[in-house]
Amino acid sequence: MANIFDYLTDVQYDSFYDVPLNELDVLAFTELTYLPFDNLLDQSINRLSDVATRIPRENTMLTNKERLQLLDQLASHKRFKNSKLSNFVNEIDTEEQKQFAAMTYRLNLDTYLIVFRGTDDSIIGWKEDFHMTYMKEIPAQKHALTYLEDFFKQYPKQKVIIAGHSKGGNLAVYAASQIQPDLQEKISAIYTYDAPGLQAQLTESTGYQDIIPKIQRYVPQGSVIGMMLVVPDTPIVVKSTALGGIAQHNTFSWLTEGHHFVQLEEISSESLQIKDTLKEWVDSVPDEELELYFDLFFGTILESGINSINDLSSISAIEHIHQLVSQAKTLDPEQVEILKNLTQLLLDARFQAWKNHF
């Protein structure tokens, strides 16, 4: 069974003129953007092969073994190693409750790719994700729009491809849908990988409707994250070897054949059920109550000194969260159930991150 690494080896000597850019190339750069490029880019030409040697190798949720293997392959292969990296931004703002990161890649003379990073391991990032269930716009989405506008100020005549995994895909779609029409025309394609959708009112806008033909939306057969909010119909369903929807969010488990993903005809019935359940929950619970749930849940975690998913590795942290749920006696049974589900989601994410290290 082949995966992204087999594909990268297969095309390592092929330029983008020989073998045109495809969804596997874009996915590789999308995963690469999770790595910590903070303070590594300077004013000179930042070739991937040069920057790769500066990447920290600590064992974290973001710098897992698969992404580091990916970095080593891209940095040594003729097809990718001369890609130019620029405009890396990484901001976590507790006060604004924002987690945003992005990178611009120049793959050859006329191919630019902007990648928006998905949720990192910060609790603020996860809290901002849940804000999407009741807020029309979140701070990271507005930052993504500004980032895209700034690109066109720097390269006014240049076309661009934009992409993102998870929340990063959401940011890509949001920015493309909200940018002014003349700049929207310069977006060649939008690639999203198991990304949540947008609020319903945003999907009714002309800007959103105009970009739908440009969206290449990929989800695994058991997608959970990619079923949240309003998403375009008929996604491209990719076969994943992982068990369970959260585990399938890891794109390294997605199968490839030749230069493309292995596709399935439809997503699983469990994934569809999750989609309906999430929609029913969001539609039935008032926005004010959703805000209260998430402020209570994430506020308690942050106040206890837990700032990242990585911190959940300690037994005391896990016990603290379970204690939070069990002591929520002033809440309705439905509210307690929601808190339990949130707890399990975070613990599942931590477990998957741990598995990826070994």
Sequence and secondary structure as in RCSB ss.txt:
>XXXX:A:sequence
MANIFDYLTDVQYDSFYDVPLNELDVLAFTELTYLPFDNLLDQSINRLSDVATRIPRENTMLTNKERLQLLDQLA
SHKRFKNSKLSNFVNEIDTEEQKQFAAMTYRLNLDTYLIVFRGTDDSIIGWKEDFHMTYMKEIPAQKHALTYLED
FFKQYPKQKVIIAGHSKGGNLAVYAASQIQPDLQEKISAIYTYDAPGLQAQLTESTGYQDIIPKIQRYVPQGSVI
GMMLVVPDTPIVVKSTALGGIAQHNTFSWLTEGHHFVQLEEISSESLQIKDTLKEWVDSVPDEELELYFDLFFGT
ILESGINSINDLSSISAIEHIHQLVSQAKTLDPEQVEILKNLTQLLLDARFQAWKNHF
>XXXX:A:secstr
 B HHHHHHHTTT  TTTS   HHHHHHHHHHTTS  TTT  SS  BHHHHGGGS     SSS HHHHHHHHHHH
HSTTTTT EEEEEEEEEETTTTEEEEEEEEEEETTEEEEEE    SBHHHHHHHHHTTT S  HHHHHHHHHHHH
HHHHSTT  EEEEEETHHHHHHHHHHHHS HHHHTTEEEEEEES   B HHHHTSHHHHHHGGGEEEEEETT SG
GGSSB  SS EEE B SSSHHHHTSGGGB EETTEE EESS  HHHHHHHHHHHHHHHHS HHHHHHHHHHHHHH
HHHTT  BGGGGGSHHHHHHHHHHHHT TTS HHHHHHHHHHHHHHHHHHHHHHHHH 
